[in-house]
Amino acid sequence: MDRVYRIVPLDGHELVQPVDTKDYAVLTDLIDGTERSATWSPIGVRLIRKDGEEPLLRSDSPWLSPGTLVLRDGAVAHLAEQTADNAELLPLDCVDGDFWLVNVTTVLDALDTSASSLVRFGDGRVITVRHFAFLEERLDEAQMFKIPDMKVSDIFVGDAFVDAWRAASLEGIGFETVWRRQPG
């Protein structure tokens, strides 16, 4: 993997929110890298199409929260190869269309904590990462992964995922480069 990207929301695009606000905590607890398809019960979500009176742009990946990725049905087909080995697709219950929660099941212990800039709780757990450094030898060919260092890990993707997203002209999320392989 030559580059690692963090998935980020784009301003002005559609969002999804759980119908029951308690489900934010459910998602935080469940989307931790563990396979869930055998016991998954679809969570009710609603599509947010306006910010006040301002219409939001259509998104192939309406933003839910950090550490989660939601895809419209059409985007799933374009990203099938990139998600197949690293995630499972869990259906969401939405009256506005077919949406899928991407549960990333590849967790790589690849964060170089000594070279990264970390903010920690008093007990040593990581709150956030200001600067990412990865252990290159631990980055395998996974095109999508999370890290175990944080309770709610960002979703990280590689070039193949970003290339497939862009080739399909999908809209709604961006990709922040957080690491590059050093030449040599």
C-alpha positions in Angstrom: 0.0 0.0 0.0 1.6 3.3 -1.1 -0.8 5.6 0.7 -3.3 5.4 3.5 -6.4 7.7 3.5 -8.9 8.5 6.1 -12.5 8.8 5.0 -13.9 12.3 5.8 -17.3 13.9 5.2 -17.8 16.6 2.5 -19.7 19.7 3.5 -23.1 20.2 1.9 -23.9 16.5 1.2 -26.7 14.3 2.6 -26.4 12.7 6.0 -28.1 9.7 7.7 -29.1 9.7 11.3 -30.5 6.9 13.5 -34.2 7.2 14.0 -33.6 6.4 17.7 -30.7 8.5 19.0 -29.7 5.7 21.3 -28.6 3.8 18.3 -25.5 6.1 17.9 -24.1 4.3 21.0 -25.2 0.9 19.7 -23.3 1.6 16.5 -20.2 2.8 18.4 -20.2 -0.5 20.4 -21.0 -2.8 17.5 -18.9 -1.5 14.7 -15.5 -2.4 16.2 -14.0 -4.8 13.7 -16.1 -7.8 14.8 -18.2 -9.7 12.2 -21.9 -9.0 13.0 -23.9 -10.3 10.0 -25.1 -13.5 11.9 -26.8 -11.4 14.6 -27.4 -8.1 12.8 -30.8 -6.5 13.1 -31.2 -3.5 10.8 -31.1 -0.2 12.6 -33.6 2.4 11.5 -32.1 5.5 9.9 -33.5 8.6 8.1 -31.9 10.4 5.2 -31.2 14.1 5.9 -31.7 16.0 2.7 -31.8 19.6 4.0 -29.7 21.7 6.4 -32.3 24.0 7.7 -33.9 25.3 4.5 -30.8 24.6 2.3 -31.0 21.4 0.2 -28.0 19.1 0.6 -26.3 17.5 -2.4 -27.0 13.8 -3.1 -24.4 11.5 -1.6 -23.5 7.9 -2.5 -22.2 7.7 1.1 -24.4 9.8 3.4 -22.3 10.7 6.5 -23.3 9.0 9.7 -20.4 9.5 12.1 -16.7 9.0 12.4 -15.7 5.3 12.2 -18.8 4.4 10.1 -19.4 4.2 6.4 -22.8 4.1 4.8 -23.3 3.3 1.2 -26.3 3.6 -1.1 -27.2 0.5 -3.0 -25.6 1.8 -6.3 -22.2 2.5 -4.6 -22.0 -1.1 -3.2 -21.7 -2.6 -6.7 -18.8 -0.2 -7.6 -16.9 -1.0 -4.4 -17.6 -4.7 -4.1 -14.0 -5.8 -4.9 -12.5 -3.3 -2.4 -14.9 -4.2 0.5 -15.2 -8.0 -0.1 -12.1 -9.1 1.9 -12.1 -6.4 4.5 -15.7 -5.7 5.5 -19.2 -6.9 5.6 -22.3 -5.0 4.4 -25.1 -4.7 7.0 -28.5 -3.5 5.8 -30.0 -0.4 7.4 -33.7 0.2 7.6 -34.6 3.4 5.7 -37.8 4.4 3.9 -35.7 6.6 1.5 -33.8 3.8 -0.2 -31.5 0.9 0.3 -28.5 1.8 2.5 -25.8 -0.4 3.8 -23.5 0.0 6.8 -20.0 -1.1 6.0 -18.6 -3.0 9.0 -14.9 -3.0 8.5 -13.6 -6.3 9.8 -10.0 -5.9 9.1 -8.2 -4.5 12.1 -4.5 -3.9 11.7 -2.2 -3.2 14.6 -0.2 -0.9 12.4 -0.1 2.5 14.1 3.4 3.5 15.0 2.5 5.1 18.4 6.0 6.4 19.0 6.1 8.3 15.7 2.5 9.4 15.7 1.2 12.4 17.5 -1.4 11.1 20.0 -3.8 12.7 22.5 -4.6 10.3 25.3 -7.0 9.9 28.2 -5.4 9.8 31.7 -5.5 6.0 31.6 -3.5 5.9 28.4 -6.2 5.1 25.9 -6.0 7.2 22.7 -8.6 9.9 22.2 -7.4 11.1 18.8 -4.5 11.0 16.5 -3.1 14.4 15.3 -0.5 12.9 13.0 -0.5 9.3 11.8 2.6 7.2 11.3 2.2 3.5 10.3 4.4 0.5 10.5 4.9 -0.2 6.9 5.5 -3.9 7.4 2.1 -4.3 9.1 0.2 -2.7 6.2 -0.7 -5.7 4.2 -2.8 -5.6 1.0 -5.9 -4.7 2.9 -7.7 -1.9 1.0 -9.8 -1.0 4.1 -9.0 -1.3 7.7 -9.4 0.1 11.2 -6.8 0.3 14.0 -7.3 -1.2 17.5 -5.8 1.9 19.3 -9.0 3.8 19.5 -12.5 2.9 20.7 -13.9 4.4 17.6 -11.3 4.0 14.9 -11.4 6.0 11.7 -11.8 3.9 8.6 -8.7 3.8 6.5 -8.5 2.9 2.8 -5.8 2.4 0.2 -5.4 3.7 -3.3 -7.5 0.9 -4.9 -10.5 2.0 -2.9 -10.0 5.7 -3.7 -9.4 4.9 -7.4 -12.6 2.8 -7.6 -14.6 5.5 -5.9 -13.4 8.2 -8.3 -13.7 6.0 -11.4 -17.3 5.4 -10.6 -17.8 9.2 -10.1 -19.3 8.6 -6.7 -20.0 11.6 -4.5 -20.3 12.6 -0.8 -17.1 11.7 1.0 -13.5 12.7 0.7 -10.2 11.1 1.3 -7.5 12.7 3.5 -4.0 11.3 2.9 -2.7 10.4 6.4 0.4 8.4 5.4 2.7 7.8 2.4 5.2 5.1 1.8 8.7 6.6 2.0 10.8 6.1 -1.2 13.6 3.7 -1.1 
